[in-house]
Amino acid sequence: MERARILTNSILVCAPLMARSAEQMVIDMQSAKAQGADAVEVRLDFIDSFQPSHDLETIIRNKPLPVIIVYRPRWEGGQYEGDEHTRLEALRLAHDLGADYIDVELKVASDLVGEVKNKHQAGGKVIVSSYLNGATPSKEDLGHLVARMQATGADIIKVVSNADDITELERIFHLLSRSEVPVVAYSLGERGLISQLLSPKFGGAFVYGAMEGNSIPGLPTLDNLRETYKVENINSDTKVFGLVSKPVSHSKGPILHNLTFRHANYNGIYVPMFVDDLKEFFEVYTSIEFAGYSVGFPYKEAVVQFCDEVHPLAKSIGAVNTIIRKPGDGKLIGYNTDCEGSIAAIEDALKEQKSINGASLNSPLAGKQFVVAGAGGAGRAIAVGAKSRGARVIIFDIDLARAESLAQVVSGEAQHFESLAHFQPENGAILANATPIGMHPSADRIPVAEATLGSYQLVFDAVYTPRKTRLLKDADAAGAITVSGVEMFLRQAIGQFNLFTGREAPKDFMREIVLSKF
């Protein structure tokens, strides 16, 4: 029954297991199944004092779901350093005992594949694998490699690389979508993460996920695959959206956008994209399948030059946080949803305190001193928004020239960031932190002198992980109104959803997600 399910299921979620004993492998298999795995990859080379007959029988007899048996040698990146004949005999035995899959390296596959398939015509399947050192090969070289692997008679082929850059993954997607036999292909490490997440879209046979408490670089967790990304729903028509940033792992965007896509019945997936070089990234990912992007630190200003068109507001800010690819001609259109997102969050908090009932047409920011820490992409959006509401803007940045450039745009004042520690604001001023200070690894720092926080009427922090930064805690203790970056994040994400989908965002649903998940 299980084997029939393997043949018909379009994508299998597989958990790699590296326990030190066969008994623990059985326990871990049960846990993997409970966490949403469809199959497990059992790494025999991690078992201490491995006894083939006893340990394989224990594992295969007690398996609660399909198993892939792997006995990876040191020369292919594994742990096994013993006799090669002994290793291959263990794989033969696993096949004889009823393993659903055995994984054999290309270097030794030719004879072994034919032998086990002739011995058991209706037996488990054979995966022929190749682990590549260095950068991912060209499409042409990958094609030659795949042809050699298919020639062994493999049921499934598996290619694993170690990407130095996210642009290498496009070759993997190309391979997945064009192979004549089922393929497992992905890249390791943080830069390789989307090779797992997008594997179902391009026709991959398996997607790998780590068990809870067993973090593996470059692998999403089983929970993320099932709950955040719902990989079983991804198909060739799924539109890809992503956060272009460096670093990217801190982002809560995938949780919010993916849950909202599903709530709205929109066939899209939103993934974190660790990008090192914007120019290379946009030169490689030109397909309309990659339909849009959020842009995070540190690229909001630099990305403007890679847009074919820039919305007037984003142009005036000099920063883009949202890009849409036009489906007709593939042109990239840049927008900025940070500006309205941040200023609306600040205004709403001020209005709430004053219980304004629509009597005043003026913004509560009009005429106020507005202190912005950081003149990067987020700082530019906040400063331009504050200026549009009639505030008097002062910008502090470690790059004084950058602060002066922004000050010119908003008819404000520029100072070096170091002077912020001694700056005494007017009573009732507004402070907006648009620096990474407050985020790990600077979680215990604040950008201003603690003694000055009592002079601010409101303190806003664009950092949203953690939700309550030290700056907000200290400002709250000093009596200021505080606004978390989560509020800005929510509002700018609502704007992004509208742009991504061409639909009206389900605002109440998105707020519920933020309140419950962040």
Protein Blocks (a to p, Z undefined) as FASTA:
>chain_A
ZZmmmmmpmbdcddddfbfbfklmmmmmmmmmmnopabdcddfklpghiafklmmmmmmm
mpcbdcddddddfknopabfcdfklmmmmmmmmmmnopabdcddfklmmmmmmmmmmmmm
mlccdddddddehjdddfklmmmmmmmmmmnopabdcdddddfbfklmmmmmmmmmmcfb
dcddddedjklmmmmmmmmmnopabdcdddehiacehiacfklmmmmnommlgcfklccd
ddddddfklpcklmmmmmmmmmnopacdddddddfblklmmmmmmcfklnbccdddfklm
mmmmmpfbdcfklmmnopafbdcddfklopacdddfklmmmmmmmmmmmmmmnopghkam
bdfkgopacddehjbfklmmmmmmmmmnopacddddfblmlmmmmmmmnopadddfklmm
mpccdehiacddfbfehiacklmbcfbdfklmmmpmbdcdfbfbdfbdfklmmmmmnopa
cddfklmmmmmmmmmmmmmnopacdfklmmmmmmmmZZ
